[in-house]
Amino acid sequence: MADTTSPLPGPLPSSAALDRLADTARDYARAAVADNTLKAYKADWTHYTRWCRMRGAPALPPSPELIGLYLADLAAPTGPTPALSVSSIERRLAGLAWAFAQRGTPLDRADRHIATVLAGIRRKHGRPPVQKEAIGAQDILAMAATLPFDLRGLRDRAILLLGYAGGLRRSEIVGLDHGRDDTQTGRGWVEISPEGALLILNAKTGWREVAVGRGSGPQSCPVHALETWLSFAKIEFGPLFVRTSRDGKRALDARLSDKHVARLIKQTVRDAGLRPDLPEPARLALFSGHSLRAGLATAAQADEALIQKHLGHASPDMTRKYQRNRDRFRVNLTKAAGL
């Protein structure tokens, strides 16, 4: 079955001008959803259509009864395929709803054949969310200390310190440009001043500014690390964080992938020996890109509203989810009740 990534029609034959506008509108439609989300939604649709073919069922138009069976198979598969978690099933259903909408056949997720099956899955298989480990200030310094002082090491040190101090997502780190409108693929830019670095981000929740102040010393200062990388890499235009040559001596033009940030965190966590109480596979599984955001949210001794704004969260509840074990007993209701 042909895959489409936009709800817009094909090129309009009546006018070359309209054709160009259709292409432009299609680009804007693609930009409405993050690239990683689009990849996940495409994978969801591919999996569902394959599942339908194997059972001789049509994927279109959407059938709530069939999708209810699909969700049940994800939660309790009959073959060797492992069961998905509740959150993964919910994400996959969201991907299918998006894909159906793009094809002009909206899916009613409130239909009882879907809603009741999903409610049963949540009740039977629901588990507390597994949170990634927060990286503390001493942890991030230990991780940065494992990096060499060649060009690649200078880049990766700047990524770790800026990502931590800015509470940035992986995509926000690698999406930064040196200046405004440097590239079409950029998701923001940086303005460096004597006080620090101002990051202007077009992020998941819209545009926001993140002020990253200078640290207490060169070894811990994210702005100093960024300036050092830019100086030695001779970057004055384009993507802020780029690939380097194999010998690590030249900066290339290609923007880094956000997967590099994930690999970098796991590599430096291993090299710094964090969480030595766990076997290596288990301790590496605890850390991801979100560990940077959770680390800042947990360690920063600042007003919760400032942390919420810094991270770009829509609600205080989301910010509290990132604050690992912080101030859980600040308000003691046991004593407040007279015990």
N, C-alpha and C positions, 0 to 999 in steps of 0.2 A: 504494500500500500504506500503510495507516495507520501512523503512527509512534507508538511508546510510549516514554516516558522513565523508566518505573519497572517493576520486575519484579512489583509488587503487582497483585492482581486489581482489578476495578472495584468500585464501591460495593456493599456487601452489603445485600440487600433485607430481611433478617430483623430488623434493629434499627437505629434511628436512632443509638444510642450506638456501635454497631459502625461505622456509616458515618463518624462523626466520628473514630473511632480510625483507620480506614483512611486518611482524609485526612491525619491527623497522621503516620501511619507513612510515607505516600507523600512527605510533606515531608522526613522524616528520610532517606528513601532518596535523594532528590535531593541532599540536603546531603552525602552520602557522597562525591560527586565534585565537584571544583571546577567553577564555571560555565564557564570557558573550555574545560575538558576536555570538558564536556557538549556545548558548541557544536561542538567539533572532531569528537566522536564522531557527532553528528547529521549533520554534513556528510559524514563518511565513509560513513555508512549511505545517505544520499541519493545519493551518487555511485555506490555499488555497486548499489543497486536500479535506478538509471537505466541503468547499464551492462548489467545483466541484461535489462531490458526491451528495449533496443536489439538484443539478440541472441536474444530470444525464449526466454530461460531463466528458470526460477523462482528467486527469491532465497531462498525458504524451501521445505523445510528446508535447512540449510547443506550444500553439496556440496564436499568437499575438492578434488575434481578441478576443479570450476568456479572455486573460489577460487585454485587454482594457476594457471589460465589468466588470471584477473584480475590477479594479481600480475605475471605475465609481461608483460601488456599495459601495466601501469604502468611497468615498467622499460624496455620496448622497444615503444612504441606504434606502430601502423601508420599513423595519421593525422597531422595537424598538431600534435596535443597534445604538449607537451614531456614528456620522460621525468622521472619523479620520482627524487629521490635515495634511497639505500638507507634512510636514517633516516626519510624521509617514508613510504616503503612499509611499514616496520616499524610506524610510528605508525598508519597506516591499517589494517593488519592487527589491531592492538590495538583500534582502534575497532570493527571488525567483530566481533571476539570478544566485546567488551562488549555490543554490540547484539544479537547472537545469544543471549547469556546472558540478557538482559532478556526475551527472547521465549520463554524456556523451551526453547531448542534450542542447547545449548552446542556450541561449535566446538572440535575437537581440533586445535590448531595443530601438534602433534607428528606428525600424519598425514603419511606420506611424500609425498603429492601436494603438500602445502604446504611441509613442512620442506625437502625436497630442492630445490624451485624457489627458495625463499628463500635457501638456502645458495649456490646457483649465482649468484643475483643479487648476494649479498654478495661472492662471490669475483671476479665479473667487473666489477662496477660500484662496489665499495667504494672510498671515498676517505677520507683523513684528515679528521676533523671540522673544520669551519670555525668558529673561535672568534671571538666578538666582541671588539673592542678594549677593553682595560682603561682606565678613566679614572683618571688620577693626581690627586693632591691639588691640584697647580697647575692641572690641567685643569679640575677641578670649580669652583675659584675663578674661573677665567677665564670659565667658562660662566655662573656666577651673576652675574658682573659685567656681563654683557650685558643683564640684566633691568632693567626700570624700577622705580621705587619707588612705583608705584601699588599698589592692593590686589591686583591680579592678579600683579604682579611679586613682591610680598611672599610670596604663596602659593607661587608657582613656585620662589622661592629656598629656601623652607623645604622643599619637596618634594625638590629636588636635594641639599641638604646633609644632610637627615635620611635620605634614601634611601641616600646614599653612606656616611655614618657608621654607619648601622644595617645596611648590607649587605642592604637589603630588596629583595624582589621587587616588581614593579609592583603586583600585587594586594594585597600587604601594606601598601604605602604608602597606597593609596586606601581600604583596608578598615578603617583605624583610626578609632575613635570618640574623643570627648573623654573619656568616662568609661565605666565598666563597665556593660554592659546598656543603653546609651543607645538602641540601635536593634537590630532583628532582623537587619539586613543586615550589621552590623559584624563584623569578623574580629579584633577586638582593641581595646585602648585604651591611653592614655598616662597616666603619672603623673610630673609634673614636680616636681623638688626642687632645692634649692640645688646639689647635686652634678651634676645632669643630668636626663635623661629616661629613665624605664623604660618600655619598650614591652612589653606583654603580648600576644602574637600567637597566634591560632589558625590556624596556617599549614599548608603542604603536608605537613609531617612531624609535625604535632601541635602542642600548646601549647609555647611557649618564651618566655623572657624575653630581651630585648635591652637592654642598658644602653648608652645613648649619653651619654658624658660631655661636659662643656662644652669648647669649643675654646679656643685660645690668645688669641683676640681676637674682637670682635663680628662682624667681616667673615667669619670662618671658622667661627663657632660655630653648629652646627645647632640647639642648644637655644634660643639667642638668636633665631635666625631663626624658629623655631616660635612662641616667645612673642610675637614682634612680629606675626606673622600673626594669631594668636589674639586679640591685643589690638585690633588695628585692624579685624578682621573681626567682633569681638564674638561670638566662638564660645565658648559655655560649656556646650553640650550638643549631642549628635548627631555627625554625621560630622566628622572633623577637617579634611578637605580637600574643599571644596565649590566649585561653580561661582560665578562672579561675574556681575553685570549687564554689559550690553554696554559701558557707559561705564566699567566697572572700578571703580565706587565703592561697590557694595553686594555683600555676600556673600549668596548664595541658599541654599536648603535642599538642593538636589540634590547628592548625592555625585558626585565626579568619577569618570569611567571610567578604568580602567588604561591605556586607549589614549592618554589625555592625557599620561601620563608618557612614553610612547614618543615622541609628537610633540614634547614639551618637550625631550627629550634631543637629538633630531635638530636641532631649531631652534637650541638653544644651542650645539651642536657647530659648526653652520654659522656662527653669528654670532661665535663665539669664534675661528674660523679654525683648528680643530684639524686636524692632518694635511694641511697645505697642499701636500704633495708629491703628493697624489692628486687626480684630477678629482672634482668634487662628488658625482656619483652613487656613485662607489666609496667615498669617505670616509664618506658618510652611511650606506652599507650596513654599514660596520664597527661602528657604534655602535647599541646598543639598551638596553633596561632592564637586561639582564644586565651591561652595562658598569659599572654602579654596583657590583654585587656583586663582579665580577672586579677592579675597581679597589681596593676595600677589601682583598680577599684578597691582592692583590699588594703593595700599599703598606704594609699594617700590619706593623710590626716587632714581632711578638708570637709567642708560642708557637703552634704549629700547632693544638694541641688547643683553645686559646681561640678561634681563628678559626673552627674547625669548629663549635664550640658557638654562636658569634655568628651564623653563617650558617644554622644549623639543618641541617647536613649529617649524613646517617646514617653516613658513613664518611670517614676521612682521604683516601681516594683521590678522592672527589668534591671535597673542598676543594682538593686539589692541581691538579685540572683547572681551577680558577678562578684559580690563581696563575700568571699569565703570565710565563714565563721566570725564575721566582724560584728561586735556589739550585740551578740545574741541575748546577753543578759544585762544589757544596759538598763532596761526597765524590768525590774524584778516584781512581777505581779504576785508572786507568793508573799513577799513582804508587804506589798501594797494591800493585799487582802487581809493582813493582820496576823500572818503566821511567822 
